[in-house]
Structures are given as C-alpha cells and as structure tokens.
C-alpha cells in the first residue's frame, strides 16, 4: 500500500454503467480529483495533470468536506491498458 498526498480539487460520483456483455448495471464509484505538476522535457517546465483516484463508497464521507485541503489517501496500483492507475483502499 502507498499513500498519495495532495490538495483535493473535487469529489464526485461517476455515473452507473451497464456491462455490454452481461447487461448487469454496475454502480458508479466515487472519485477524488487532484491537480498535479509533472516535469516535462528534462526539467524545462511542468505540465498540470488531472489525477483521479477512485475510492470505496465507505470513504466518501471522509473526503466529502475536504475539497481545497491537503489530504492523504491510502492507495494501491494496477495496470490498465498499459497505464499505472491508483485506486483508494480502506485501511
């Protein structure tokens, strides 16, 4: 487990979606949004990137009123379509 630390920009719930293969409707997950700066061109500048971290429903109340505040989120990682993705975990 890792800890992601940053200023929370937004908290929202994604829309429900339907699995095209099974027809099962899956509930949307809560997402935390952070604006981060990443170095580009070997130190010649920075790019602002929107990072989204999904969290379990039971963590929503912990972050709902923390927009604009620096927060720490316990996260784990996975690879999705060649990209490393962070997702929140309850500890």
C-alpha positions as a printed NumPy array, in Angstrom:
array([[  0.   ,   0.   ,   0.   ],
       [  1.13 ,   3.537,  -0.805],
       [ -0.069,   6.952,   0.381],
       [ -0.983,   9.658,  -2.152],
       [ -0.767,  13.164,  -0.713],
       [ -2.11 ,  16.309,  -2.377],
       [ -4.638,  19.123,  -2.371],
       [ -8.089,  17.701,  -3.087],
       [ -9.665,  19.546,  -6.011],
       [-13.041,  17.785,  -6.303],
       [-15.077,  14.77 ,  -5.154],
       [-17.805,  13.274,  -7.357],
       [-19.612,  10.038,  -8.171],
       [-19.304,   8.579, -11.67 ],
       [-22.463,   7.541, -13.477],
       [-23.708,   3.96 , -13.277],
       [-22.849,   1.866, -16.317],
       [-24.11 ,  -1.27 , -17.997],
       [-21.812,  -4.205, -18.748],
       [-22.244,  -4.745, -22.503],
       [-21.651,  -8.494, -22.235],
       [-23.924,  -9.335, -19.304],
       [-26.358,  -6.424, -19.183],
       [-25.575,  -6.03 , -15.481],
       [-25.766,  -2.45 , -14.205],
       [-22.75 ,  -1.532, -12.099],
       [-22.867,   1.382,  -9.685],
       [-20.571,   4.32 , -10.371],
       [-17.691,   4.845,  -7.973],
       [-16.675,   7.951,  -6.072],
       [-13.646,   9.749,  -7.491],
       [-11.179,  12.15 ,  -5.905],
       [ -9.563,  14.693,  -8.237],
       [ -6.15 ,  16.287,  -7.762],
       [ -4.232,  18.74 ,  -9.956],
       [ -0.562,  17.796, -10.001],
       [  2.507,  19.147, -11.759],
       [  4.734,  16.792, -13.698],
       [  8.146,  17.684, -15.028],
       [  8.464,  17.678, -18.82 ],
       [ 11.376,  17.962, -21.248],
       [ 14.043,  17.029, -18.705],
       [ 13.35 ,  19.92 , -16.351],
       [ 12.441,  22.573, -18.917],
       [  8.973,  23.005, -17.484],
       [  5.942,  21.488, -15.835],
       [  2.635,  20.177, -17.106],
       [ -0.502,  20.337, -14.958],
       [ -2.216,  16.944, -14.918],
       [ -5.599,  15.942, -13.508],
       [ -5.242,  12.803, -11.387],
       [ -8.353,  10.805, -10.464],
       [ -8.399,   8.21 ,  -7.712],
       [-11.47 ,   6.025,  -7.218],
       [-12.376,   5.276,  -3.616],
       [-14.669,   2.773,  -1.901],
       [-18.123,   4.175,  -1.029],
       [-17.384,   3.988,   2.691],
       [-14.574,   6.562,   2.287],
       [-16.788,   9.215,   0.656],
       [-17.75 ,  10.868,   3.955],
       [-14.067,  11.126,   4.937],
       [-13.241,  13.284,   1.895],
       [-16.565,  14.989,   1.032],
       [-15.812,  18.149,   3.038],
       [-12.062,  18.261,   2.396],
       [-12.073,  19.998,  -1.021],
       [ -9.296,  22.591,  -1.062],
       [ -7.44 ,  20.852,   1.773],
       [ -4.31 ,  18.729,   1.665],
       [ -5.307,  15.094,   2.202],
       [ -3.655,  11.694,   2.323],
       [ -5.245,   8.736,   0.552],
       [ -4.187,   5.118,   1.07 ],
       [ -3.833,   3.705,  -2.452],
       [ -2.851,   0.606,  -4.332],
       [ -1.897,   0.295,  -8.001],
       [ -2.898,  -1.673, -11.065],
       [ -2.103,  -1.525, -14.765],
       [ -4.979,  -0.699, -17.117],
       [ -4.297,  -0.563, -20.873],
       [ -0.607,  -0.007, -20.217],
       [ -1.106,   2.809, -17.7  ],
       [ -0.473,   2.631, -13.966],
       [ -3.696,   3.526, -12.138],
       [ -4.092,   4.433,  -8.48 ],
       [ -7.186,   3.413,  -6.512],
       [ -8.101,   4.177,  -2.928],
       [ -8.277,   1.449,  -0.317],
       [ -9.886,   1.377,   3.115],
       [ -7.402,   0.716,   5.903]])
